Amino acid sequence: MLDELRRSTGDDDNFDFDFDADNVIREDGEERAQRLFLGMTAVERMFISIFLFMNVTVLGLAFLLATGRIRF
């Protein structure tokens, strides 16, 4: 039953939309689609999230220092 369902979904490749994906050939010669989110790769998104975290941390610490909530 599940095999028939799996085969029937593989037969219909009539998708009219396009993902933001480029075909990439891996080291083993197999071709796969690289999915991009907002035009960035996974590594670029990781660096953006790290920089955003550092910004929030530094600005939060500066705000706490300016308002006198913490002291060194």
Biotite code that builds the C-alpha atoms (Angstrom):
import biotite.structure as struc

atoms = struc.array([
    struc.Atom([0.000, 0.000, 0.000], chain_id="A", res_id=1, res_name="MET", atom_name="CA", element="C"),
    struc.Atom([2.709, 2.497, 0.934], chain_id="A", res_id=2, res_name="LEU", atom_name="CA", element="C"),
    struc.Atom([4.821, 1.443, -2.037], chain_id="A", res_id=3, res_name="ASP", atom_name="CA", element="C"),
    struc.Atom([1.960, 2.256, -4.405], chain_id="A", res_id=4, res_name="GLU", atom_name="CA", element="C"),
    struc.Atom([1.531, 5.669, -2.802], chain_id="A", res_id=5, res_name="LEU", atom_name="CA", element="C"),
    struc.Atom([5.258, 6.340, -3.061], chain_id="A", res_id=6, res_name="ARG", atom_name="CA", element="C"),
    struc.Atom([5.286, 5.350, -6.750], chain_id="A", res_id=7, res_name="ARG", atom_name="CA", element="C"),
    struc.Atom([2.238, 7.469, -7.539], chain_id="A", res_id=8, res_name="SER", atom_name="CA", element="C"),
    struc.Atom([3.818, 10.590, -6.050], chain_id="A", res_id=9, res_name="THR", atom_name="CA", element="C"),
    struc.Atom([6.994, 9.989, -8.047], chain_id="A", res_id=10, res_name="GLY", atom_name="CA", element="C"),
    struc.Atom([5.092, 9.822, -11.326], chain_id="A", res_id=11, res_name="ASP", atom_name="CA", element="C"),
    struc.Atom([3.639, 13.345, -11.181], chain_id="A", res_id=12, res_name="ASP", atom_name="CA", element="C"),
    struc.Atom([6.433, 15.856, -11.661], chain_id="A", res_id=13, res_name="ASP", atom_name="CA", element="C"),
    struc.Atom([4.201, 18.698, -12.867], chain_id="A", res_id=14, res_name="ASN", atom_name="CA", element="C"),
    struc.Atom([5.346, 21.378, -10.448], chain_id="A", res_id=15, res_name="PHE", atom_name="CA", element="C"),
    struc.Atom([5.154, 24.867, -11.946], chain_id="A", res_id=16, res_name="ASP", atom_name="CA", element="C"),
    struc.Atom([7.032, 26.683, -9.211], chain_id="A", res_id=17, res_name="PHE", atom_name="CA", element="C"),
    struc.Atom([10.743, 27.216, -8.841], chain_id="A", res_id=18, res_name="ASP", atom_name="CA", element="C"),
    struc.Atom([12.700, 27.023, -5.620], chain_id="A", res_id=19, res_name="PHE", atom_name="CA", element="C"),
    struc.Atom([15.717, 29.256, -5.087], chain_id="A", res_id=20, res_name="ASP", atom_name="CA", element="C"),
    struc.Atom([17.945, 26.274, -5.623], chain_id="A", res_id=21, res_name="ALA", atom_name="CA", element="C"),
    struc.Atom([20.932, 25.591, -7.797], chain_id="A", res_id=22, res_name="ASP", atom_name="CA", element="C"),
    struc.Atom([21.929, 22.093, -8.804], chain_id="A", res_id=23, res_name="ASN", atom_name="CA", element="C"),
    struc.Atom([25.137, 21.095, -7.108], chain_id="A", res_id=24, res_name="VAL", atom_name="CA", element="C"),
    struc.Atom([27.223, 18.039, -7.916], chain_id="A", res_id=25, res_name="ILE", atom_name="CA", element="C"),
    struc.Atom([28.579, 16.347, -4.815], chain_id="A", res_id=26, res_name="ARG", atom_name="CA", element="C"),
    struc.Atom([31.937, 14.590, -4.522], chain_id="A", res_id=27, res_name="GLU", atom_name="CA", element="C"),
    struc.Atom([30.401, 11.197, -5.228], chain_id="A", res_id=28, res_name="ASP", atom_name="CA", element="C"),
    struc.Atom([29.068, 12.499, -8.564], chain_id="A", res_id=29, res_name="GLY", atom_name="CA", element="C"),
    struc.Atom([25.458, 12.622, -7.432], chain_id="A", res_id=30, res_name="GLU", atom_name="CA", element="C"),
    struc.Atom([23.545, 15.758, -8.307], chain_id="A", res_id=31, res_name="GLU", atom_name="CA", element="C"),
    struc.Atom([21.407, 17.384, -5.607], chain_id="A", res_id=32, res_name="ARG", atom_name="CA", element="C"),
    struc.Atom([19.605, 20.686, -5.151], chain_id="A", res_id=33, res_name="ALA", atom_name="CA", element="C"),
    struc.Atom([21.124, 23.207, -2.757], chain_id="A", res_id=34, res_name="GLN", atom_name="CA", element="C"),
    struc.Atom([18.280, 25.022, -1.021], chain_id="A", res_id=35, res_name="ARG", atom_name="CA", element="C"),
    struc.Atom([18.803, 28.701, -0.336], chain_id="A", res_id=36, res_name="LEU", atom_name="CA", element="C"),
    struc.Atom([16.832, 30.790, 2.140], chain_id="A", res_id=37, res_name="PHE", atom_name="CA", element="C"),
    struc.Atom([16.838, 34.542, 1.462], chain_id="A", res_id=38, res_name="LEU", atom_name="CA", element="C"),
    struc.Atom([19.586, 33.928, -1.078], chain_id="A", res_id=39, res_name="GLY", atom_name="CA", element="C"),
    struc.Atom([22.075, 32.764, 1.584], chain_id="A", res_id=40, res_name="MET", atom_name="CA", element="C"),
    struc.Atom([23.770, 29.460, 2.203], chain_id="A", res_id=41, res_name="THR", atom_name="CA", element="C"),
    struc.Atom([23.730, 27.743, 5.585], chain_id="A", res_id=42, res_name="ALA", atom_name="CA", element="C"),
    struc.Atom([27.156, 29.118, 6.539], chain_id="A", res_id=43, res_name="VAL", atom_name="CA", element="C"),
    struc.Atom([26.154, 32.688, 5.658], chain_id="A", res_id=44, res_name="GLU", atom_name="CA", element="C"),
    struc.Atom([22.983, 32.367, 7.756], chain_id="A", res_id=45, res_name="ARG", atom_name="CA", element="C"),
    struc.Atom([25.061, 31.021, 10.660], chain_id="A", res_id=46, res_name="MET", atom_name="CA", element="C"),
    struc.Atom([27.385, 34.033, 10.583], chain_id="A", res_id=47, res_name="PHE", atom_name="CA", element="C"),
    struc.Atom([24.438, 36.446, 10.369], chain_id="A", res_id=48, res_name="ILE", atom_name="CA", element="C"),
    struc.Atom([22.843, 34.810, 13.424], chain_id="A", res_id=49, res_name="SER", atom_name="CA", element="C"),
    struc.Atom([26.129, 34.956, 15.370], chain_id="A", res_id=50, res_name="ILE", atom_name="CA", element="C"),
    struc.Atom([26.608, 38.640, 14.530], chain_id="A", res_id=51, res_name="PHE", atom_name="CA", element="C"),
    struc.Atom([23.003, 39.403, 15.470], chain_id="A", res_id=52, res_name="LEU", atom_name="CA", element="C"),
    struc.Atom([23.452, 37.618, 18.814], chain_id="A", res_id=53, res_name="PHE", atom_name="CA", element="C"),
    struc.Atom([26.644, 39.565, 19.518], chain_id="A", res_id=54, res_name="MET", atom_name="CA", element="C"),
    struc.Atom([24.896, 42.858, 18.641], chain_id="A", res_id=55, res_name="ASN", atom_name="CA", element="C"),
    struc.Atom([22.038, 42.162, 21.046], chain_id="A", res_id=56, res_name="VAL", atom_name="CA", element="C"),
    struc.Atom([24.482, 41.120, 23.775], chain_id="A", res_id=57, res_name="THR", atom_name="CA", element="C"),
    struc.Atom([26.683, 44.212, 23.457], chain_id="A", res_id=58, res_name="VAL", atom_name="CA", element="C"),
    struc.Atom([23.756, 46.635, 23.159], chain_id="A", res_id=59, res_name="LEU", atom_name="CA", element="C"),
    struc.Atom([21.991, 45.003, 26.131], chain_id="A", res_id=60, res_name="GLY", atom_name="CA", element="C"),
    struc.Atom([25.132, 45.248, 28.258], chain_id="A", res_id=61, res_name="LEU", atom_name="CA", element="C"),
    struc.Atom([25.616, 48.889, 27.243], chain_id="A", res_id=62, res_name="ALA", atom_name="CA", element="C"),
    struc.Atom([21.992, 49.663, 28.150], chain_id="A", res_id=63, res_name="PHE", atom_name="CA", element="C"),
    struc.Atom([22.357, 48.001, 31.551], chain_id="A", res_id=64, res_name="LEU", atom_name="CA", element="C"),
    struc.Atom([25.553, 49.947, 32.216], chain_id="A", res_id=65, res_name="LEU", atom_name="CA", element="C"),
    struc.Atom([23.984, 53.241, 31.123], chain_id="A", res_id=66, res_name="ALA", atom_name="CA", element="C"),
    struc.Atom([20.944, 52.793, 33.368], chain_id="A", res_id=67, res_name="THR", atom_name="CA", element="C"),
    struc.Atom([23.047, 51.746, 36.352], chain_id="A", res_id=68, res_name="GLY", atom_name="CA", element="C"),
    struc.Atom([21.500, 48.289, 36.716], chain_id="A", res_id=69, res_name="ARG", atom_name="CA", element="C"),
    struc.Atom([24.928, 46.637, 36.804], chain_id="A", res_id=70, res_name="ILE", atom_name="CA", element="C"),
    struc.Atom([28.332, 47.903, 37.881], chain_id="A", res_id=71, res_name="ARG", atom_name="CA", element="C"),
    struc.Atom([31.880, 46.706, 37.418], chain_id="A", res_id=72, res_name="PHE", atom_name="CA", element="C"),
])
